[in-house]
Amino acid sequence: MPRPTVAQLTYGSCTVILSTLAMLLLSQASSGSLVVVVAVTSLALGVLVAMTLPTPGHRATVTVARSTVDEPVPASVAAAPEPVREPSTR
C-alpha cells in the first residue's frame, strides 16, 4: 500500500478539523455522545477526502479507437500542390 502524499495528509487533516468545528457549532452539541458521533463522522469524512484525492503517479489512460474504414480524401485536398522548398545556402 503506497504512503499518503503531503497533499492527502493536508486535505484530510483540514477536512477533519473544519468539519468537526462546523458540525459542533451547527448542532450545538452538549452531550458527550453527540460529540463522539460528530468526531467519528468528521474523521470518516477526512479519510474519504484524503483517499479520493488523485495521486501524481496514477493517471487515467485514454485509448482512442481508430477507424478501419478508408474514407475518401476530398478533391480540394488531394489536388492541392505541395509547396516548393528550396535548399538553404548556408
N, C-alpha and C positions, 0 to 999 in steps of 0.2 A: 504494500500500500504506500503510495507516494506521500511525502511530507507536505503539509499545507504551506502555501506561499504566504508571504508577508501580507499581500492584499487580502487573502482569505481570512487570515487572523484578524486583520484590522476591521474589515467589514463585519465579520461575525461578532467581534467584541463590541463594536459600536452599536450594532443591532440589539445585542443583549442589553446594554446599558440604557439606550434610548427607549426601547420598547418597555423595559421594566419601569422606568420613570413615568412614561406616558400612561401605562396601564394602572400603576398605583395612583397617579393623580386623578385619572378619569374614574376609577372605581371607588376612590376614597376608602380604601381597604383599612379596616381597623382590627380585624381578627387575624390571628396567625395563620390559620388555614388558607385564607384568601391570599395572603402574601406568598405562601408557598406555591399555590396554584399559579399566581402571576409570575413568580420566579421560574418555575418549571416551563411554563408556556414561553417565556422570553428566551430561555436557554434553547428550547427546541427551535424557535424561530431563528435564533442566531446560528445554530448549526445548519439549518436549512439554507440560509443565505450564504454561509461560507462554502457549503458543498455545491451549490448551484453556480457559483462564480466560475467562469471558464478559466482553465489553466493555460499558460502560454504554450505548453508543449503539445496540447491536443487541439488540433484544428480539424474542422469538418472538411471532408473531402467531397468534391463535387465531380461527378462523372458526366461527360457530355456524350450523348449518343450521336453518331454520325449517320447520315442518310446513305443508304446503299444505292439509291436510285440516282442515275446521272440526269441532271437537269440540263436542258439546252441553254447555251450561252446566248444572250441577246445579240442581235446582229450589230448593234451600235458598239458593243464591247469587243466583239470578235473582229470587226473591221477597223478598229482604231489603230492607227500606225504607231509603231514604237518610236519613242524619241531617239534622235541620233546623238550618240555620245562620242565626243572626240577625245582622243587620248591627251592627257596633260603633258605639257612640255617642260617639266621641272627637272 
